[in-house]
Amino acid sequence: MIGFLKPLWGYRGFIYGSVKREFQSKYRNSLLGGAWTFLNPLAMILVYTVIFSQVMKAKLPGVENGFAYSIYLCAGILTWGFFAEIVGRGQNIFLENANLLKKISFPRMCLPIITVLNASVNFAIIFSLFLIFLIFVDFWPGLAIFSVLPILLIQLILATGLGITLGVLNVFFRDVGQFFGIFLQFWFWLTPIIYPAAILPESIKSIMVINPMYPIIQAYQGIFVSGQAPDFMTLIYPLVLGIGFSVLGLSLFRKHIGEMVDEL
């Protein structure tokens, strides 16, 4: 593992520069520049809050607070977006950087790390605004907020492992990327993000256990809506699955990196 990480540490300047350039390129030639980083997620949070809590008067079963459903929705959508960005970009990372891989000599694993760091920066900004919103509406979850960190780590392991695995496979089988883009849309709607799991029939709930994002999203929503730390035993399944995908992805990467460059 040390031998694997040492080359990456040597290219930390390359990684940092790549993350910085991508962040800056998003708002190049924009009058407001980096302000859009805050304005876009802030607008989304305000729209959800106004539409669902004030216009539609949507409420969660058993929760009277008018902001509860908006917070439930934001907690699920923001964290799902973090997962989907890493996986979605990970599956195309080697294809999108084909010219870089052919022309420049550097540790190829820098590319997935750059993808994860870019997604993490975006998520950190959006999530910070969400936390400020919770304080503003007096819905702070208390000490349960510290449970977010291990859940994020588990989600990150799952997303990164899956993204690398798909990224390698997508080089050799281009249908993988097309198929997973469609699959990701179904996966979103098959995860209780927009709707509460309580409304599902028991037959559907029994099938839901195979969805690794189900306990992760439920854990986030439980923290932010109810102020309750999750049962971490429910997160063992996505953690084991994430480790499995990480091992598989790294194995495929190491075994086929030479063939990948030729294929690209």
Buried (B, 14 or more C-beta within 10 A) or exposed (E): EEEEEEEBEEBEEBBEEBBEEBBEEEBEEEEEEEEBBBEEBBEBBEEBBEEBBEEEEBBBEEBEBBBBBBBBBBBBBBBBBBBBBBBBBBBBBBBEBBEBBEEEEBBBBBBBBBBBBBBBBBBEBBBEBBBEBBEEBEBEBEEBBEBBEBBBEBBBBBBBBBBBBBBBBBBEEEEBBEBBEEEBEEBBEBBBBEEBBEEBEEEEEEEBEEBBBBBBBBBBBBBBBBBBBBEBEBBEBBBBBBBBBBEBBBEBBEEBBEEBBEEB
